[in-house]
Amino acid sequence: MFLRISLIILLVMGFLNGGDCFAQTPSEKIELIQAGALMGSEGKEAYVKLKDHVIFKQGEMFLYCDSAFQYAKTNYVEAFGHVRLVQGDTLTMTCNKLEYDGNTKKAKAIGDVILIDKQTILKTTALNYDREGKNVSYFSGANISDKGNNLTSTIGVYNTGTKIFTFKKNVHITNPGQGFLLDADTLQYNSQSRLATFRGETKITTKDGVIKSKEGSYNTATSVMYFGGRAQVFSGDNTISGNKIDYDEKTKLGVVTGEVKIENKKDSITVLGQHAKYTGKNGYSIVSGNPLMYQVNNTDTLFLKADTLVSINDTIKKIKLLKAYYHVQLFRKDMQARCDSLVYNFYDSTIYLYTNPVLWNGENQLVADSIWMVQKNGKMHTMHMHVNAFVISKDTIDNFNQIKGRQITAFFANNHISKILVEGNAESIYHALEGEKKLMGVNKAEAGSIVVLFKDDKLSTITYVTKPDAAFIPPQELKPEDVKLKGFKWRIKERPTKETVIGTNLK
C-alpha cells in the first residue's frame, strides 16, 4: 500500500521531467487514479508502465484495464487487457486494447470491441471513438443490436449525442419479432426515433412480401414505410410499383402515387394509373388518375378504362372482383363495350355491365338495362341481357336487322355470336335480301320467344318458338315505323377503339 501511495505522489509532483505533470491542467490531462505497480522510463519517449487494476480519468470518462503505458508529455495512453471505457452514465466500451489521445480525446479500440450506449450494443473488431465529436466509427464490419433490431454493415459511424448511425456497404437490418429484413447500400438509423433512412438499392422483406426501392425510410417502431425512386412491392401474385409508396405494415394500408403499375401474374392482369390505395387486411385497392386495366390471354388482350378501378381480393370469403366506375370503356378485338359501372368476377370469369350498357360483337350492337357475360377459357361463352334487351346488326346494304325482348341470351362460338334466344315480348325486324344487294322486303314479327341463328356475325335465320304475329312488307309499302322497333338507337359513334381506351397509358 505504501508503495502505491508513493508512486501516485511522485506522479502528482511531476514525475518524468516535472514540467508536464497532470496537476497543471487536470481538465485536459489524463489522470491516473489507481495502479498496483509502476515502472518508469526516461528515453526519447518517456512513459510509465502500469499494472494491476489500472484506472484513468479524464473529465467524465473513466478508463479501466489490466496494464497500460502512459506518456505524460504527449498526454497519451495505451491500455491492454480487459479494457473498459466508461463515458458518463450511458456509454461503456470494452476491448482487448485501446489507444487514447488525451489532447484530441480520440480513442482506437482493437480486438473484441463491444460498445454499449443505453439499449444499443455495437460489436466489432476495431473501432474509433471521438469523445469531442461524439462519433464512433468502424471500417471492418460491425454488428449492432438496438431494441429488437439487429444490424450489420461494413462501414459505420455513430454519433453518441444525436444517437444517429450512418452505415455503408452490405447494410442488413433484421427484426425477428416483427419479421422483416432490410438490405441496403447506404442507410442512416436513429436509435431514438428508430427511423431508418436509406439511399441506393434497398430491399425490405416482410411477412407480406418484398419491397425494392432506391430511397426511402422505415420506422421500425411504428412499421410505417416510405419509398421513392420508382419503388416496387412484391406480394403474393401481385407486383405494385410507383414513383412513391407509403405503407403502414400494422394497418396494411398502402398509398402509391405517380405512374402506378399493378401486375397480377396469376390472372395475367396489369392495372395502370396515377394514384392507388391498398388495404391488405381485406385485399381492397382503388386506382384513380386515368386508370387502365389490361388482361392478356392466349388469343387477345382485354383493355378496360374507367374513372376509378376497385379491386377486392378476399381469400377467406373467396371474393375476387374488379369494379370499374364511371365512363367505362372496354375493348377487345372481338368485343367492345361502354357503360357507367362494371364488375368483373374472377372466380367465375363473369363480367357485369350496369347503367346504360352497350356492347358490340362483330357487326352486332347489344343493349339492355343490364348485361352480364360469362367467359370460359378466356373466351366469351354466353351473354345475358335483362330488361329492354335489344340486338341490332347491319346488313350488306346498311339495313338494320333488329331483335328485341324482355330478356335475351346470346351464345358464342370462338368469341362470335352463334345463337340468340329471346324470351318475353319478343319482336324482330328482318330485311330479306336477294344476292346481298337487293331488298326483297321486311319481315316484321312479334312472338313469345324467338331463336335467332347467326353466320359470320350476321343474322342468318329466325325461328319463332311460339306462333308469331308476323307480316312481310314489300319495299314499296314500307313506312318509317316498319323498319325500326321502338327504342331503336344506333350508337356506333360510341364504339370504343383500342386508341380511345388505351390513350397515353401504354405509350
ZAMARGU-4260 file (C-alpha; in steps of 0.2 Angstrom, whole numbers, plus 5000, padded with zeros to 4 digits):
<rodrens>
0) 5000/5000/5000 | 5014/5012/5004 | 5022/5009/4988 | 5006/5013/4978 | 5003/5029/4988
5) 5021/5034/4985 | 5020/5031/4966 | 5005/5042/4965 | 5013/5056/4974 | 5028/5056/4963
10) 5016/5057/4948 | 5007/5071/4955 | 5023/5081/4959 | 5029/5080/4942 | 5037/5063/4938
15) 5047/5062/4922 | 5053/5079/4918 | 5042/5088/4930 | 5036/5101/4918 | 5021/5092/4911
20) 5013/5085/4927 | 4994/5081/4927 | 4991/5093/4941 | 4994/5108/4930 | 4979/5106/4919
25) 4968/5092/4927 | 4954/5096/4915 | 4964/5091/4900 | 4977/5079/4906 | 4974/5061/4909
30) 4974/5057/4927 | 4980/5041/4935 | 4968/5036/4948 | 4975/5019/4953 | 4988/5006/4948
35) 4995/4991/4958 | 5013/4993/4951 | 5023/5006/4941 | 5039/5006/4931 | 5046/5022/4923
40) 5057/5026/4908 | 5065/5042/4903 | 5070/5038/4885 | 5067/5048/4869 | 5048/5045/4873
45) 5046/5045/4891 | 5032/5034/4898 | 5026/5025/4914 | 5021/5006/4913 | 5007/5002/4925
50) 5000/4985/4930 | 4986/4978/4941 | 4969/4986/4941 | 4974/5002/4932 | 4961/5016/4932
55) 4962/5033/4922 | 4951/5048/4922 | 4948/5062/4910 | 4933/5073/4913 | 4918/5062/4914
60) 4927/5047/4906 | 4935/5033/4916 | 4947/5020/4908 | 4950/5003/4917 | 4962/4990/4911
65) 4975/4976/4917 | 4990/4986/4911 | 4995/5002/4902 | 5008/5013/4895 | 5006/5031/4899
70) 5015/5045/4890 | 5014/5061/4901 | 5022/5073/4889 | 5010/5068/4874 | 4995/5065/4886
75) 4993/5048/4878 | 4989/5031/4885 | 4990/5013/4878 | 4978/5001/4888 | 4979/4982/4887
80) 4968/4968/4894 | 4950/4969/4900 | 4950/4987/4894 | 4934/4996/4899 | 4930/5014/4894
85) 4915/5022/4903 | 4908/5039/4897 | 4896/5047/4909 | 4882/5036/4914 | 4876/5030/4897
90) 4891/5024/4886 | 4903/5009/4890 | 4916/5001/4879 | 4926/4986/4881 | 4940/4979/4871
95) 4957/4970/4871 | 4967/4985/4868 | 4964/5004/4867 | 4975/5019/4862 | 4969/5035/4868
100) 4975/5053/4864 | 4970/5065/4879 | 4973/5080/4868 | 4962/5076/4854 | 4951/5065/4865
105) 4951/5051/4852 | 4952/5033/4855 | 4956/5017/4845 | 4949/5001/4852 | 4955/4984/4845
110) 4950/4966/4847 | 4933/4960/4853 | 4926/4978/4854 | 4909/4980/4862 | 4901/4997/4864
115) 4885/4999/4874 | 4875/5015/4874 | 4859/5013/4884 | 4850/4999/4874 | 4861/5000/4859
120) 4875/4987/4858 | 4889/4988/4845 | 4901/4973/4842 | 4916/4974/4830 | 4935/4970/4829
125) 4941/4988/4828 | 4933/5005/4832 | 4937/5023/4833 | 4929/5034/4846 | 4930/5053/4846
130) 4924/5060/4863 | 4924/5078/4857 | 4914/5075/4841 | 4904/5061/4850 | 4907/5050/4835
135) 4910/5031/4834 | 4916/5024/4818 | 4922/5007/4811 | 4928/5001/4794 | 4929/4982/4795
140) 4912/4977/4799 | 4901/4978/4815 | 4885/4970/4822 | 4873/4982/4831 | 4858/4977/4842
145) 4845/4990/4846 | 4828/4987/4853 | 4825/4971/4844 | 4833/4977/4828 | 4850/4968/4823
150) 4860/4977/4811 | 4877/4973/4801 | 4887/4984/4789 | 4905/4985/4783 | 4907/5004/4787
155) 4898/5014/4801 | 4898/5030/4810 | 4888/5033/4826 | 4885/5049/4835 | 4883/5046/4853
160) 4875/5064/4855 | 4861/5063/4842 | 4860/5044/4843 | 4861/5043/4824 | 4870/5029/4814
165) 4876/5030/4796 | 4880/5014/4788 | 4888/5010/4771 | 4891/4994/4761 | 4882/4977/4764
170) 4869/4985/4776 | 4857/4972/4784 | 4844/4975/4797 | 4833/4961/4804 | 4820/4961/4817
175) 4814/4943/4821 | 4800/4949/4832 | 4792/4959/4818 | 4798/4948/4804 | 4807/4959/4792
180) 4824/4960/4784 | 4832/4976/4776 | 4846/4976/4764 | 4854/4992/4758 | 4869/5000/4752
185) 4868/5016/4762 | 4857/5019/4777 | 4855/5031/4792 | 4847/5025/4808 | 4841/5035/4823
190) 4841/5024/4838 | 4829/5036/4847 | 4816/5038/4834 | 4820/5020/4827 | 4819/5028/4810
195) 4829/5020/4796 | 4833/5031/4781 | 4841/5023/4766 | 4849/5028/4749 | 4854/5017/4734
200) 4847/5000/4730 | 4837/4994/4745 | 4827/4978/4748 | 4815/4975/4763 | 4807/4958/4766
205) 4792/4957/4777 | 4779/4944/4781 | 4768/4952/4767 | 4781/4952/4754 | 4796/4961/4747
210) 4799/4979/4743 | 4813/4986/4732 | 4817/5005/4731 | 4832/5017/4729 | 4827/5029/4743
215) 4815/5030/4757 | 4813/5027/4776 | 4806/5014/4788 | 4801/5017/4806 | 4805/5001/4815
220) 4795/5007/4830 | 4778/5011/4820 | 4781/5000/4805 | 4777/5014/4794 | 4787/5015/4777
225) 4790/5027/4763 | 4798/5023/4747 | 4804/5033/4732 | 4815/5031/4717 | 4802/5020/4707
230) 4798/5008/4721 | 4792/4990/4719 | 4781/4979/4730 | 4780/4960/4728 | 4766/4952/4737
235) 4759/4935/4733 | 4755/4935/4714 | 4755/4955/4714 | 4768/4967/4709 | 4765/4985/4713
240) 4776/4999/4708 | 4776/5018/4708 | 4786/5034/4710 | 4781/5035/4728 | 4774/5022/4740
245) 4769/5025/4758 | 4764/5009/4768 | 4759/5005/4786 | 4763/4987/4790 | 4752/4987/4805
250) 4736/4993/4797 | 4741/4985/4780 | 4737/5002/4772 | 4747/5007/4757 | 4747/5023/4746
255) 4755/5023/4729 | 4757/5039/4718 | 4765/5043/4701 | 4765/5031/4687 | 4756/5017/4697
260) 4758/4999/4690 | 4749/4984/4697 | 4753/4967/4690 | 4745/4950/4694 | 4754/4936/4686
265) 4741/4923/4690 | 4727/4932/4681 | 4739/4940/4668 | 4732/4957/4673 | 4740/4974/4674
270) 4732/4990/4680 | 4740/5007/4677 | 4735/5024/4685 | 4742/5039/4694 | 4736/5035/4712
275) 4732/5019/4721 | 4726/5015/4739 | 4728/4997/4745 | 4722/4989/4761 | 4730/4972/4764
280) 4718/4966/4778 | 4703/4964/4766 | 4713/4964/4749 | 4705/4980/4744 | 4713/4993/4732
285) 4707/5008/4722 | 4716/5015/4707 | 4712/5033/4700 | 4721/5045/4689 | 4716/5039/4671
290) 4717/5021/4676 | 4718/5007/4663 | 4717/4988/4666 | 4723/4975/4653 | 4722/4956/4653
295) 4732/4945/4642 | 4726/4928/4636 | 4732/4916/4623 | 4722/4924/4609 | 4719/4943/4613
300) 4721/4956/4626 | 4706/4964/4635 | 4708/4983/4639 | 4697/4992/4652 | 4696/5010/4655
305) 4686/5020/4668 | 4687/5035/4680 | 4691/5023/4695 | 4695/5005/4697 | 4692/4995/4713
310) 4700/4978/4716 | 4693/4966/4730 | 4703/4950/4734 | 4696/4942/4750 | 4704/4925/4751
315) 4694/4920/4766 | 4677/4924/4759 | 4683/4919/4741 | 4679/4935/4734 | 4689/4942/4719
320) 4682/4956/4710 | 4687/4971/4699 | 4675/4985/4699 | 4675/5000/4687 | 4666/5016/4690
325) 4660/5030/4678 | 4664/5032/4659 | 4669/5013/4657 | 4676/5008/4641 | 4681/4990/4636
330) 4690/4984/4621 | 4695/4968/4614 | 4696/4963/4596 | 4680/4953/4596 | 4671/4964/4609
335) 4669/4982/4613 | 4658/4990/4627 | 4653/5006/4636 | 4643/5008/4652 | 4644/5018/4668
340) 4649/5004/4680 | 4656/4986/4678 | 4660/4971/4689 | 4672/4958/4684 | 4671/4942/4695
345) 4687/4932/4693 | 4681/4917/4702 | 4668/4913/4688 | 4675/4924/4674 | 4659/4934/4673
350) 4658/4952/4668 | 4643/4963/4673 | 4639/4979/4664 | 4627/4992/4673 | 4619/5008/4669
355) 4615/5011/4650 | 4627/4997/4644 | 4630/4995/4626 | 4641/4981/4618 | 4647/4977/4601
360) 4652/4960/4594 | 4657/4960/4576 | 4643/4969/4567 | 4631/4967/4581 | 4626/4980/4594
365) 4618/4974/4610 | 4609/4985/4623 | 4599/4981/4639 | 4596/4989/4656 | 4610/4976/4662
370) 4621/4964/4654 | 4632/4951/4660 | 4645/4940/4651 | 4651/4923/4656 | 4668/4918/4649
375) 4676/4901/4648 | 4695/4898/4645 | 4697/4916/4641 | 4683/4916/4628 | 4665/4923/4628
380) 4653/4909/4631 | 4636/4916/4635 | 4629/4934/4637 | 4613/4938/4647 | 4603/4954/4643
385) 4589/4959/4655 | 4575/4972/4653 | 4574/4982/4636 | 4586/4970/4628 | 4590/4975/4610
390) 4601/4967/4597 | 4604/4977/4581 | 4615/4972/4566 | 4618/4980/4549 | 4617/4970/4533
395) 4627/4972/4517 | 4616/4987/4511 | 4616/4996/4528 | 4598/4990/4533 | 4596/4987/4552
400) 4590/4970/4557 | 4583/4971/4575 | 4578/4959/4589 | 4570/4965/4605 | 4563/4957/4621
405) 4562/4957/4639 | 4577/4945/4641 | 4590/4939/4628 | 4603/4926/4630 | 4617/4926/4617
410) 4628/4910/4614 | 4645/4912/4607 | 4657/4901/4597 | 4675/4907/4595 | 4670/4924/4603
415) 4657/4927/4590 | 4638/4926/4592 | 4631/4910/4585 | 4613/4910/4593 | 4601/4921/4602
420) 4587/4916/4612 | 4574/4930/4615 | 4561/4927/4629 | 4546/4938/4634 | 4538/4951/4622
425) 4550/4946/4608 | 4550/4957/4592 | 4560/4956/4576 | 4563/4966/4560 | 4572/4956/4547
430) 4577/4963/4530 | 4576/4950/4516 | 4589/4952/4503 | 4592/4945/4486 | 4610/4942/4482
435) 4615/4953/4497 | 4612/4969/4486 | 4593/4970/4483 | 4580/4972/4496 | 4565/4960/4494
440) 4555/4965/4509 | 4555/4967/4528 | 4549/4953/4539 | 4541/4960/4555 | 4535/4949/4569
445) 4530/4948/4587 | 4530/4932/4597 | 4533/4925/4615 | 4550/4918/4611 | 4562/4919/4596
450) 4578/4909/4592 | 4590/4918/4580 | 4605/4910/4572 | 4620/4920/4566 | 4633/4917/4552
455) 4649/4927/4550 | 4642/4940/4563 | 4626/4942/4553 | 4608/4937/4556 | 4605/4921/4547
460) 4588/4913/4551 | 4574/4917/4564 | 4563/4904/4572 | 4548/4908/4582 | 4546/4896/4596
465) 4528/4902/4599 | 4516/4907/4585 | 4521/4924/4579 | 4510/4939/4574 | 4520/4942/4558
470) 4519/4952/4542 | 4530/4953/4527 | 4531/4970/4520 | 4537/4973/4502 | 4549/4988/4499
475) 4536/4999/4491 | 4524/4998/4506 | 4537/5001/4519 | 4534/5015/4531 | 4547/5023/4544
480) 4539/5013/4558 | 4541/4997/4549 | 4560/4997/4549 | 4563/5002/4567 | 4557/4994/4583
485) 4553/5006/4597 | 4568/5011/4607 | 4580/5009/4592 | 4596/5018/4593 | 4611/5015/4583
490) 4626/5020/4594 | 4640/5016/4583 | 4649/5033/4586 | 4651/5027/4604 | 4660/5011/4600
495) 4677/5011/4608 | 4693/5009/4598 | 4709/5002/4605 | 4717/5020/4604 | 4702/5028/4614
500) 4703/5015/4628 | 4722/5015/4629 | 4725/5033/4627 | 4743/5038/4633 | 4744/5024/4646
505) 4755/5012/4635 | 4764/5025/4625
</rodrens>
